[in-house]
Amino acid sequence: MKLGIMQPYFIPYIGYWQLMNAVDKYVIYDDVNFIKGGWINRNRILVNGEPKYFNVPMLGASPYKLINEVGVNNDRKLTDKNLRALEGAYRKAPYYGDVFPLMERVLESGKDDIASYIAESFRIIGEYLDIKTEFIISSDLEKDCEQKGQDKVLSICKLLGATEYYNAIGGQELYSFEDFKAQDITLKFLKTSDIVYEQFGNEFQPNLSIVDVMMFNSREQVQQMLNEYTLITE
């Protein structure tokens, strides 16, 4: 069984979705500390040809809280502001008519904490892209929460019966091939290929939110992009 474990990121770049799509089960790591200034509550969209941050309004964000303890501000005015920002950025994009309703569902989900809010966005967008992976919420698992780092990941792998563990390429320094092999688990790192597409005829801006990818590409094209990666296995 192929397993992935990642913190929940808001409408993340396509590499995150490639990892999610590549595994059988995907653990949304919601019971680790919130990181301010990271990708949990924000991502980047294209505004007038330039990357701009697009944020989830939060309540009580703190690095001393777990991700699932940080609230979402569902004030209607803030939701409408974000929807208007998306409309202004992408209303002339070729697949705006397909993707904007998805983002309305995401932004209007009404989930009270950032982890549930993002998990719901994964379900909505994952359904659109026909991603079949089973989502598992980390805080629902009975595990030793005193463990940290690789030890905690390995315990989740054993708990769920994983034979392969996939991680993003950026995690190479965090995990040991030997330690996973000792537990009869094959460690693999996913490296996204160079993915380029048309963005209003401007200079291409890479690694924007999956929303940008979907606005400029058909569902079938995005599904093909989900397989454009290589796996590093030592």
N, C-alpha and C positions, 0 to 999 in steps of 0.2 A: 504494500500500500504506500502510495506517495503522499507525503505530508508537507504542508507549508505552514509556517507560523510567523505572523507579522503584526505589528501594531496597526491599528486602524488609521488610515490616512484618508483625508477628505478628497474625493474625486481625483485619485492619484494618476501619475503618468502611466503610459502603456506598459512599461516594464513590470509594474506591480500587478497589472491584470494578466500579463503573460504568466507570471508565477502562480497566480491564483488559478488560472485555467489549466496549468500544466500538472496540477496535483489532483489527487482523489478527494482529499479532505484538507480544509484550510481553517486554521485556528486564528480567530480574531483575538489578538493578545490585548485584552481590555483591562487586565488587572495588574498592570505595571504603571510606574509613575508617568504622569503627564509631562511632556517636554514643551516648554514655552519656546516660541520662535521656530518650531519645527513644522512638520507637514500634517500634524494631526487635525488641525482646524483650518487649514488653508491650502490653496494651491494656486497655480498661475494660469490665467487665460490670456488670449490675444486681444489687446485693445489698441486700435489704430496702429497695428503692425508691431507693437511692442508687448513683451510679457508684463502683466500686471497681477498683483495678488488679489485673490478672491477668497473671502473669509467667511467662516461660520461665526456668527455673534455668540459669545459664550457668557456664562454666569459662573463666577467663582473659580476661574482658572488658576491653578497653582501647581508648581512642581512637587508640592508636598501631598498632592492628591493623586489617587489612581485615575486612569483615563475615564473609567466608568463613573467616577464621582464628580466629574466636571459637567456643569449644566449647559444647556443650549438656550439662548434667548429667542423664543419663538414669537416675539412681538411682530404683529402683522406689518408694521411699517418697515421693519428691517428686512423681512422676507421679500416684500415688494421692492425694496431698494436693490436687493441682490438679483431679483428677476429682471428688473429694468436694466441692470448692468449687463446681464447676459444677453438680453434683447438688443441693447445698443451695440454690443460687441459682435454679435453673430447673426442678426436678422437677415443679412444678405448672403449668409453661408448656404451652400447647396442642400444641406440636410438639416437645416434649422427646424423645418416643420416636423421632422421625426424626433429630434433630440430635445427641443425646448419643452415639450410636454413631459418628458422623462425628468427633466430638471425641476419642473414645477412639482412633480410628485416627491422628488427628493427634498426640496426646500420646504414643502408644506407637509412633511411627514408628521410633524408634531412631536417627535421623540424628545424626551426631556434631558437625556444625557448624551454627550458627544459620541460615546461608543455605540449606543443603540442607533443614533442618528446615522452614523457612518455605516453600520451593519445594514440598515435599511436601504441606504444608497447602493451598497454592493448587490443586494437582492434585486433592486429595480434595474440597475444597469446590467447586472449579470444576466437577467432574464432577457433583456433586449439583445445581448450579444450571444445568447444561447450557451452560457457557461454552466456546466452541469455539476461543478464541484460542490461538495457538501460543506456548508459553513458551520463551524463550531465556535461557541463563545468560551473563551478561556476561563472566565470566572464561573462557568457552569461545571467545570471539571473538578473532581475531588483529587487534589494534588498537594504536594508540600510547597506552600507558598513562601517558605523561608529560603528555598533554593534560589540561586541567582544565575544569570547568564546561561552558559552552555549546559550546566548541570540541570537547570530547570527545563530547558528545551529538550534535552535527552530524556528526562522523566516523562514529559508529555508525549514524546515519540513512543516510548515503551508502553505508556498507558493506553495509547490509541492503536498500538500494534503496527507502527510504521516500519517498513523495510527500506524506504528511501526518504531522505529529508532534503527538500529544496530550499535554498536561500538565495536572496539577491546577491549579485556579485560584490556589492559593497560590504558584505559581511565576512569576507575571506579571512580577515584578521581575528575574527571573533570565535571561529570554530575550527576544530582539529579533525582532519580526515581520520587520523589514527584512533582518536577517542570514539568517533562514531562507529568505525569499523569494529572496535572492541565490543560494541553493543549490537553487532550484526546489522548495522544500519549504514546504507550507502549515502554519503554526503555529496550533494551536487549544488553547484552555483550557477545561476541563470544569468547570462549576459545578453542583454538586448542588442539586436543588430541595429545598424544605422537605418532609421525609418524616416523618410522624407516624403512630404506630400505638399500639395498646393495650398497656400494660405493667402487668398485674395491677390495673388501675383506678387506679393512682397517677398523680401528675403526671409528664408525659412527660419522659424524659431523652434528649436528642438525641446523635447522633454516638458511640454506643457501638459496640462490636465487632460485626462481621457476625453473630457468634454470637447476640447479643441479637435482631437482626432476624429471624434464622431460627427462633429459639425461639418467637417470637410471631406468625409469619406463615407461611403455606403456601409451598411451593416456587414455585407459580405467582404468588403475590403478590410474593415477593421478585424473581422474574424480571421482573415488571412494574416494580418499583421500580428495577431496573438501568437502565431507560430514562428515568427521571425526572430529567433534567438539561438544561442549555442549553450550547451551545458558543459561546465568544467568539472571534471571528476578527478582531481589531483594534478 
